[in-house]
Amino acid sequence: MSPLTATRAERMVRAHQQWIPDLRLGLQNLLTHRLRSLLTMLGMIFGVAAVVSMLSIGAGARQKVMAFIEQMGVRNLIIEAKESTDWQAHQKIRKTSPGLTFQDYRVIRDNVSDIAASTPRKRFVPTKTIPKPQQDPPTIYGVNPTYTTIAALHLLDGRFFSEEEEDRAAPVCVLGAGAKSSLFGASNPVGQHVKLDEQWLRIIGIVGPQLSSQTDIAGVPSQDLNNIIYIPLNSALFRLENTYSDLRDEIDGVYLNLRDPDAIVRASQVVRALLDSSHHGAGDFSIIVPAELLAEQRRTERLFNAVMVAIASISLLVGGIGIMNIMLASILERTREIGLRRAVGARHTDIVRQFVVEATMISFVGGTFGIVFGFGMSRLIAWLAGWSTIVTATSILLAFLVSISVGLIFGIYPAVKAARLDPVEAIRYE
């Protein structure tokens, strides 16, 4: 080892050794005034707990939303009909627009390139179901077999209907996980029959659970995606057509799956232009682009995190003011001690380091308890409210770093003020 390297190592050892007595003295002073130290820490504890718990609630909610949007498919394009429930409004719209039709679907297929899979959708709720559902009646989806690819359905048992069954309007169906539980409970319904209005359908498969939204998300209507019965589109049209309301469009949805995800935005613009032309600007449809919703949700997530941290940091600011207040009071109590330390050779930096260490220890211990308290709060909120909460390492690290920074910042002024005391006057202070 060279002499220069040895000198640097010795300096580093001496620098670390200087902190040990200050840490010991700081801990001793905090333990001497336990109640005052605890009350000072409360601001940091509640501030850090607020940051951790609020970010955990936000992270849980956003993760659920983003998972739901991702489930919709970043390569998918969804067209939803805006169907009216008022007869007069319906008639007014029909004077300018025929509604969403199979002709629209064919035109879209002919003009949008790079389509890997597509299907129209006919959706309705049956007025009578046998067996009788234990919960809300299931929703019927009349779709093509390609819907399994578009929606990335996972079958727990059985199979999905085939193109041949679609062509001959076969009386078959596939149950969603919620519909299966509501109609048949724990028993296996594959091979059994279910009656929808006046039609008996044979159950050939069970779809695995899917994420559902309790509220509308970015224009996507809320719906229990597990309480669905899938049937061939032609079966819906030819076997259950008499159940449709006169207010319904010919089809109420179109799903497109594109090979290139970068072509989604351009395809949505083409689809909008085609439908605006055929519907004469009636605005009786909406186009959902999950890829755009996902990007927007990520931007919202970053903004939400910044706002939540800013709001929760107010508590940390209050805690920092408390630290400064108690450190200034401590200077008055320990003026003679400071004078004695200066008289026996302590430098300005030694006095500053002593009080900065004490302030940092208060914020460090308060931050540690705050993290534990915030984690407990997030678990309690999740249990009481039934919300999804996620305590991330980022939220813990952010709250902890902010608490330490607050201790340092608000501890510097009292430390500098203590170091500037005149040793003679400090010793004579009563």
C-alpha positions as CSV (number, residue, x, y, z in Angstrom):
1,M,0.0,0.0,0.0
2,S,1.4,3.4,-1.0
3,P,1.9,6.1,1.6
4,L,-0.8,8.2,-0.1
5,T,-3.3,5.4,0.1
6,A,-2.5,4.7,3.7
7,T,-3.0,8.4,4.6
8,R,-6.4,8.4,2.9
9,A,-7.5,5.2,4.7
10,E,-6.4,6.7,8.1
11,R,-8.4,9.9,7.4
12,M,-11.5,7.8,6.6
13,V,-11.1,5.8,9.8
14,R,-10.7,9.0,11.9
15,A,-13.7,10.6,10.1
16,H,-15.9,7.6,11.0
17,Q,-14.6,7.4,14.5
18,Q,-15.7,11.1,15.1
19,W,-19.3,10.1,14.5
20,I,-19.4,7.3,17.1
21,P,-19.3,9.5,20.2
22,D,-22.0,11.8,18.7
23,L,-24.2,8.8,17.9
24,R,-23.8,7.5,21.5
25,L,-24.4,11.0,23.0
26,G,-27.4,11.6,20.7
27,L,-29.0,8.3,21.7
28,Q,-28.4,9.1,25.4
29,N,-30.1,12.5,25.1
30,L,-33.1,11.0,23.3
31,L,-33.5,8.3,26.0
32,T,-33.2,10.8,28.7
33,H,-36.2,12.7,27.4
34,R,-38.3,9.7,26.1
35,L,-41.7,11.4,26.1
36,R,-40.4,14.6,24.4
37,S,-38.6,12.5,21.8
38,L,-41.7,10.4,21.2
39,L,-43.9,13.4,20.7
40,T,-41.3,14.9,18.4
41,M,-41.3,11.7,16.3
42,L,-45.1,11.6,16.0
43,G,-45.0,14.1,13.1
44,M,-42.5,12.0,11.2
45,I,-44.4,8.8,12.1
46,F,-47.7,10.0,10.8
47,G,-46.1,11.7,7.8
48,V,-44.3,8.6,6.6
49,A,-47.3,6.4,7.4
50,A,-49.5,8.8,5.2
51,V,-47.0,8.5,2.3
52,V,-46.8,4.7,2.5
53,S,-50.5,4.1,3.0
54,M,-51.7,6.6,0.3
55,L,-49.2,5.3,-2.3
56,S,-50.2,1.7,-1.5
57,I,-53.8,2.5,-2.0
58,G,-53.1,4.3,-5.2
59,A,-50.8,1.5,-6.4
60,G,-53.4,-1.2,-5.7
61,A,-56.1,0.7,-7.6
62,R,-53.9,1.5,-10.6
63,Q,-52.6,-2.0,-10.8
64,K,-56.1,-3.4,-11.0
65,V,-57.1,-0.9,-13.6
66,M,-54.0,-1.4,-15.7
67,A,-54.4,-5.2,-15.5
68,F,-58.0,-4.8,-16.7
69,I,-56.9,-2.7,-19.6
70,E,-54.1,-5.1,-20.5
71,Q,-56.6,-7.9,-20.4
72,M,-58.6,-6.1,-23.1
73,G,-55.6,-6.6,-25.4
74,V,-53.1,-3.9,-26.5
75,R,-53.5,-5.2,-30.1
76,N,-57.2,-5.0,-30.0
77,L,-59.7,-2.4,-31.3
78,I,-63.2,-2.4,-29.9
79,I,-66.2,-0.7,-31.3
80,E,-69.2,-0.3,-29.0
81,A,-72.7,0.7,-30.1
82,K,-74.3,3.5,-28.1
83,E,-77.8,2.1,-27.9
84,S,-80.7,4.4,-26.8
85,T,-83.3,3.3,-24.2
86,D,-85.7,6.1,-25.2
87,W,-88.0,5.4,-28.2
88,Q,-88.1,9.0,-29.4
89,A,-84.4,9.5,-29.2
90,H,-83.9,6.2,-31.0
91,Q,-86.2,7.2,-33.8
92,K,-84.4,10.6,-34.1
93,I,-81.0,8.8,-34.5
94,R,-82.4,6.3,-36.9
95,K,-83.4,9.1,-39.3
96,T,-79.7,9.7,-39.9
97,S,-77.9,6.5,-38.9
98,P,-78.8,2.8,-39.3
99,G,-76.8,1.9,-36.2
100,L,-74.0,-0.6,-36.0
101,T,-74.6,-3.2,-38.7
102,F,-73.0,-6.2,-40.4
103,Q,-72.4,-3.9,-43.4
104,D,-70.3,-1.8,-41.2
105,Y,-68.4,-4.9,-40.1
106,R,-67.7,-5.9,-43.7
107,V,-66.6,-2.5,-44.8
108,I,-64.2,-2.3,-41.8
109,R,-62.8,-5.7,-42.7
110,D,-62.3,-4.6,-46.3
111,N,-60.6,-1.3,-45.5
112,V,-58.5,-2.0,-42.4
113,S,-55.3,-3.9,-43.2
114,D,-53.3,-6.3,-41.0
115,I,-56.4,-7.7,-39.2
116,A,-55.4,-11.0,-37.6
117,A,-58.9,-11.8,-36.1
118,S,-62.3,-10.2,-35.9
119,T,-65.8,-10.8,-34.8
120,P,-69.1,-9.0,-34.5
121,R,-71.0,-9.3,-31.2
122,K,-74.7,-9.5,-30.3
123,R,-75.3,-9.0,-26.6
124,F,-78.4,-9.3,-24.5
125,V,-79.7,-10.4,-21.1
126,P,-82.3,-13.3,-21.2
127,T,-85.6,-12.8,-19.4
128,K,-85.7,-16.4,-18.3
129,T,-83.0,-18.8,-17.4
130,I,-83.1,-22.5,-16.3
131,P,-81.5,-23.3,-14.0
132,K,-82.4,-20.2,-12.1
133,P,-79.3,-18.1,-11.4
134,Q,-78.4,-17.5,-7.8
135,Q,-77.2,-14.0,-8.5
136,D,-77.8,-11.5,-11.4
137,P,-78.9,-13.2,-14.7
138,P,-75.9,-13.8,-17.0
139,T,-75.3,-11.8,-20.1
140,I,-75.3,-13.6,-23.5
141,Y,-72.5,-12.9,-25.9
142,G,-73.1,-14.0,-29.5
143,V,-69.7,-14.1,-31.1
144,N,-67.5,-15.9,-33.6
145,P,-65.0,-18.7,-32.5
146,T,-62.2,-16.2,-33.1
147,Y,-63.3,-14.4,-29.9
148,T,-61.2,-16.8,-27.9
149,T,-58.0,-15.4,-29.6
150,I,-59.1,-11.8,-29.4
151,A,-60.1,-11.9,-25.7
152,A,-57.4,-14.3,-24.7
153,L,-59.9,-16.6,-23.0
154,H,-58.6,-19.5,-21.0
155,L,-60.8,-22.6,-20.8
156,L,-60.9,-24.5,-17.5
157,D,-62.9,-27.4,-18.9
158,G,-64.3,-28.5,-22.2
159,R,-63.8,-26.4,-25.4
160,F,-65.1,-23.4,-27.3
161,F,-67.5,-23.8,-30.2
162,S,-66.1,-24.3,-33.6
163,E,-66.5,-22.7,-37.0
164,E,-68.7,-25.6,-38.1
165,E,-71.0,-25.1,-35.1
166,E,-71.1,-21.4,-35.9
167,D,-72.1,-22.0,-39.5
168,R,-75.0,-24.2,-38.6
169,A,-76.1,-22.2,-35.6
170,A,-75.6,-25.1,-33.2
171,P,-77.4,-25.0,-29.8
172,V,-74.2,-24.9,-27.8
173,C,-72.7,-22.5,-25.3
174,V,-69.7,-21.9,-23.1
175,L,-70.1,-20.5,-19.6
176,G,-68.0,-17.9,-17.9
177,A,-66.7,-18.7,-14.4
178,G,-69.3,-16.5,-12.7
179,A,-72.2,-17.8,-14.8
180,K,-71.1,-21.4,-14.0
181,S,-71.1,-20.8,-10.3
182,S,-74.4,-18.9,-10.4
183,L,-76.2,-21.5,-12.4
184,F,-74.7,-24.8,-11.3
185,G,-72.7,-24.1,-8.1
186,A,-69.8,-26.4,-7.5
187,S,-70.9,-29.2,-9.9
188,N,-69.4,-29.7,-13.4
189,P,-72.0,-28.5,-16.0
190,V,-70.1,-29.6,-19.1
191,G,-72.5,-31.8,-21.1
192,Q,-75.5,-30.5,-19.3
193,H,-78.1,-28.0,-20.7
194,V,-79.2,-24.5,-19.9
195,K,-82.4,-22.9,-21.1
196,L,-82.1,-19.2,-22.3
197,D,-85.6,-17.8,-22.8
198,E,-87.2,-20.6,-24.9
199,Q,-84.0,-22.3,-26.2
200,W,-82.1,-25.2,-24.7
201,L,-78.3,-25.1,-25.2
202,R,-75.8,-27.7,-24.5
203,I,-72.8,-26.6,-22.4
204,I,-69.5,-27.6,-24.0
205,G,-66.9,-25.5,-22.0
206,I,-66.1,-23.4,-19.0
207,V,-64.0,-20.2,-19.3
208,G,-61.5,-19.3,-16.6
209,P,-61.9,-16.2,-14.3
210,Q,-61.3,-12.7,-15.8
211,L,-60.7,-9.3,-14.3
212,S,-63.8,-7.1,-14.1
213,S,-64.4,-3.5,-13.3
214,Q,-67.0,-2.3,-10.8
215,T,-67.0,1.2,-12.4
216,D,-66.6,2.7,-15.9
217,I,-62.9,3.0,-16.8
218,A,-61.9,5.5,-19.5
219,G,-65.1,5.0,-21.4
220,V,-65.3,1.2,-21.0
221,P,-68.6,0.4,-19.4
222,S,-68.5,-1.7,-16.2
223,Q,-69.6,-5.3,-16.5
224,D,-68.9,-8.6,-14.8
225,L,-66.9,-10.4,-17.5
226,N,-67.3,-13.7,-15.5
227,N,-71.1,-13.7,-15.6
228,I,-71.3,-14.3,-19.4
229,I,-72.6,-17.1,-21.5
230,Y,-70.9,-17.3,-25.0
231,I,-72.9,-18.7,-27.9
232,P,-72.3,-18.8,-31.6
233,L,-73.3,-15.6,-33.3
234,N,-75.6,-17.3,-35.7
235,S,-77.3,-19.1,-32.8
236,A,-78.0,-15.8,-31.2
237,L,-79.4,-14.4,-34.5
238,F,-81.5,-17.4,-35.6
239,R,-82.5,-19.0,-32.3
240,L,-82.9,-16.0,-29.9
241,E,-83.6,-13.2,-32.3
242,N,-87.2,-12.8,-31.2
243,T,-86.0,-11.7,-27.7
244,Y,-84.3,-8.6,-29.1
245,S,-85.7,-5.2,-28.4
246,D,-86.6,-2.9,-31.3
247,L,-84.2,-0.4,-29.8
248,R,-81.2,-2.6,-30.4
249,D,-78.8,-2.3,-33.3
250,E,-78.2,-5.1,-35.7
251,I,-75.0,-5.8,-33.8
252,D,-73.8,-4.0,-30.7
253,G,-70.1,-4.5,-30.9
254,V,-67.1,-5.3,-33.1
255,Y,-63.8,-6.7,-32.0
256,L,-60.6,-6.3,-34.2
257,N,-57.3,-7.9,-33.4
258,L,-54.3,-6.5,-35.4
259,R,-51.0,-8.2,-36.0
260,D,-49.0,-5.0,-35.6
261,P,-49.6,-3.1,-32.3
262,D,-48.1,0.1,-33.9
263,A,-50.9,0.1,-36.4
264,I,-53.6,0.4,-33.8
265,V,-53.9,4.2,-33.8
266,R,-54.0,4.5,-37.6
267,A,-56.6,1.7,-37.7
268,S,-58.8,3.4,-35.2
269,Q,-58.7,6.6,-37.3
270,V,-59.7,4.6,-40.4
271,V,-62.6,2.9,-38.5
272,R,-63.8,6.2,-37.1
273,A,-63.8,7.8,-40.6
274,L,-65.7,4.9,-42.1
275,L,-68.4,4.8,-39.4
276,D,-68.8,8.6,-39.4
277,S,-69.4,8.4,-43.1
278,S,-72.0,5.6,-42.9
279,H,-73.6,6.9,-39.7
280,H,-73.7,10.5,-41.0
281,G,-72.0,11.8,-37.9
282,A,-74.7,10.6,-35.5
283,G,-72.1,9.7,-32.9
284,D,-74.0,6.5,-32.0
285,F,-70.8,4.5,-31.5
286,S,-67.6,4.6,-29.5
287,I,-64.1,3.3,-30.3
288,I,-62.0,1.9,-27.5
289,V,-58.3,1.6,-28.0
290,P,-56.8,-0.3,-25.0
291,A,-53.2,0.6,-26.0
292,E,-54.1,4.3,-25.8
293,L,-55.9,3.7,-22.5
294,L,-52.9,1.9,-21.1
295,A,-50.5,4.7,-22.1
296,E,-52.9,7.3,-20.6
297,Q,-53.2,5.3,-17.4
298,R,-49.4,5.3,-17.1
299,R,-49.3,9.0,-17.5
300,T,-52.0,9.4,-14.9
301,E,-50.1,7.1,-12.6
302,R,-47.0,9.3,-12.6
303,L,-49.1,12.4,-12.0
304,F,-51.0,10.7,-9.2
305,N,-47.8,9.6,-7.5
306,A,-46.5,13.2,-7.6
307,V,-49.7,14.6,-6.1
308,M,-50.0,12.0,-3.4
309,V,-46.4,12.5,-2.3
310,A,-46.8,16.3,-2.3
311,I,-50.0,16.0,-0.1
312,A,-48.5,13.5,2.3
313,S,-45.2,15.5,2.5
314,I,-47.1,18.2,4.2
315,S,-47.3,16.0,7.3
316,L,-43.5,15.5,7.0
317,L,-43.1,19.2,6.8
318,V,-45.0,19.6,10.0
319,G,-42.9,16.9,11.6
320,G,-39.7,18.8,10.4
321,I,-41.0,22.0,12.1
322,G,-41.5,20.0,15.3
323,I,-37.9,18.7,15.1
324,M,-36.6,22.2,14.6
325,N,-38.7,23.5,17.5
326,I,-37.5,20.8,19.9
327,M,-33.9,21.2,18.8
328,L,-34.0,24.9,19.5
329,A,-35.5,24.2,22.9
330,S,-32.8,21.7,23.5
331,I,-30.1,24.3,22.8
332,L,-31.5,26.5,25.6
333,E,-31.5,23.6,28.0
334,R,-27.9,22.5,27.1
335,T,-26.3,25.9,26.7
336,R,-23.8,25.2,29.6
337,E,-23.0,21.8,28.1
338,I,-22.2,23.4,24.8
339,G,-20.1,26.0,26.5
340,L,-18.1,23.3,28.4
341,R,-17.5,21.3,25.2
342,R,-16.3,24.4,23.4
343,A,-14.1,25.3,26.4
344,V,-12.3,21.9,26.3
345,G,-11.6,22.1,22.6
346,A,-14.7,21.1,20.6
347,R,-14.8,22.8,17.2
348,H,-17.8,24.4,15.5
349,T,-18.1,21.3,13.3
350,D,-18.2,19.0,16.3
351,I,-21.2,21.0,17.8
352,V,-23.0,21.0,14.4
353,R,-22.4,17.3,14.0
354,Q,-23.8,16.6,17.5
355,F,-27.1,18.3,16.9
356,V,-27.5,17.2,13.3
357,V,-27.0,13.6,14.4
358,E,-29.7,14.0,17.1
359,A,-32.2,15.5,14.6
360,T,-31.4,12.7,12.1
361,M,-31.8,10.0,14.7
362,I,-35.3,11.4,15.5
363,S,-36.3,11.4,11.9
364,F,-34.7,7.9,11.3
365,V,-36.5,6.3,14.2
366,G,-39.7,8.1,13.4
367,G,-39.4,7.1,9.7
368,T,-38.9,3.4,10.7
369,F,-42.0,3.4,13.0
370,G,-43.9,5.3,10.3
371,I,-43.1,2.6,7.7
372,V,-44.4,-0.1,10.0
373,F,-47.5,2.0,10.9
374,G,-48.2,2.8,7.2
375,F,-47.9,-0.9,6.2
376,G,-50.3,-1.8,9.0
377,M,-52.7,1.0,7.9
378,S,-52.7,-0.2,4.3
379,R,-53.4,-3.8,5.4
380,L,-56.2,-2.6,7.6
381,I,-57.8,-0.5,4.9
382,A,-57.6,-3.4,2.5
383,W,-59.3,-5.6,5.0
384,L,-62.0,-3.1,6.1
385,A,-62.8,-1.6,2.7
386,G,-62.1,-4.6,0.5
387,W,-59.7,-2.5,-1.6
388,S,-56.5,-3.8,-3.2
389,T,-53.4,-2.2,-1.6
390,I,-49.8,-2.7,-2.6
391,V,-46.9,-1.5,-0.5
392,T,-44.1,-1.1,-3.0
393,A,-40.4,-0.8,-2.2
394,T,-40.5,2.6,-4.0
395,S,-43.0,4.0,-1.6
396,I,-41.1,2.8,1.4
397,L,-37.8,4.1,0.1
398,L,-39.3,7.5,-0.9
399,A,-41.0,8.0,2.4
400,F,-37.8,7.0,4.3
401,L,-35.5,9.3,2.3
402,V,-37.9,12.2,2.6
403,S,-38.1,11.7,6.4
404,I,-34.3,11.6,6.7
405,S,-33.9,14.6,4.5
406,V,-36.4,16.5,6.6
407,G,-34.4,15.7,9.7
408,L,-31.2,16.9,8.1
409,I,-32.7,20.1,6.7
410,F,-34.6,21.1,9.9
411,G,-31.7,20.1,12.1
412,I,-29.0,22.2,10.4
413,Y,-30.3,25.6,11.6
414,P,-30.4,24.7,15.3
415,A,-27.0,23.0,15.0
416,V,-25.4,26.0,13.5
417,K,-27.0,28.3,16.1
418,A,-25.6,26.0,18.8
419,A,-22.1,26.1,17.3
420,R,-22.2,29.9,17.2
421,L,-22.7,30.3,21.0
422,D,-19.9,32.1,22.8
423,P,-18.2,29.6,25.1
424,V,-17.7,32.1,28.0
425,E,-21.3,33.3,27.8
426,A,-22.6,29.7,27.4
427,I,-20.8,28.6,30.6
428,R,-22.2,31.5,32.6
429,Y,-25.7,30.8,31.2
430,E,-28.3,29.8,34.0
